[in-house]
Amino acid sequence: MDGVSATKNGSKVHWAAVQGQWEITESSQQFLGKGPSVTAHGQSFPLGIALTNKVLQNGKCRVTVRFAAPFAEDEQVGGVVLGYRSLEQHYVFAELGAARSAYSVGEFVSGLGWRSLAAAGQLQNLQPDRDYDLQIELLGQELKVQVDEVPVLQHLLAHPLEGRQIGLIAAGSNAVSFSNFVCTTSLPRAFVVMQFAEPYDTFYRDVIQRQARDAGFDVKAGPGAIIQDLQREIEQSEIVIAEITPPNPNVFYELGYAHALGKPTILLAQRGAELPFDIRGFRVVFYSDTIGGKGDVERSLRKHLDAITSR
């Protein structure tokens, strides 16, 4: 069943049920505990997924979850699904009641099925006929989960999400109700790693920062930051832009961490730069330190940025 619901800012969220039986109105979405059964955690149970017309690349999603039945041996789950593309492709979810825990983050992997990534809390602490305020925040690959305004889980996804559509997920033979769904997005982040000294400072201000902002990114850079802060910035970013002309060990460490996370990267270097052997296999945008070269690198950088935002 299709429907719409109002968000706090007055815009409409449209709904479509793609798995299981749902009742969807302008104010609520209820999984009826009926539909095709799936198997996970050694049990078979009906699964429901209802999608919105919204995408979440960077931002927050909030929904009220209510269970109709007491928690026993039967599976009973309600939560948010994100990074969705299709029923058979990878997606991630944050849930109440899954993995025999109160709170959990999990993923669906094509060919392997569902698996838990992180869990906390005793399942017996969840109660029926009680509203739970579930909030998730996605910053790059960092996923945070709050319940009733209390942080309960924080998980670093191994790879960036390929899909961006969001919705609701429920499971079990009993009704699970949702209401007050709200999604707020923020600008995706671009983190810049480079040697911060002239002439690269000017190149950062005049080319990298300007083009990334025009492409819709919140641009961050980390001169002088400690390694833990740099790692967190990379984790929370959508892309990493690296100026690699000088052989700076810190820059290559940060670039290596981004590659380990599967983070999209854009490498920039002046023509004639002597690049390390391990970098030569990557695509690099070479530029000339001239007036004409500035225009060329601006166009090339913007082309790569637009390709990433249109994924």
Buried (B, 14 or more C-beta within 10 A) or exposed (E): EEBBBBBEEEEEBEBBBEBBBBBBEEEBBBBBBEBEEBEBBEBEBBBBBBBBEBBBBBBBBBBBBBBBBEBEEBBBBBBBBBBBEEBEEBBBBBBBBBBBBBBBBBBBEEEEEBEBBBBBBEBEEBEEEEEBBBBBBBBBBBBBBBBEEEEBBBBBBEEBBEBBBBBBBBBBBBBBBBBBBBBBBBBBBBBBBBBBEEEBBEBBEEBBBBBBBEBEBBBBBBEEBEEEEBBBBBBBBBBBBBBBBEEBEBBBBBBEBBEEBEBBBBBBBBEEBEBEEEBEEEEBBBBEEEEEBBEBBBEBBBEBBEEBEEE
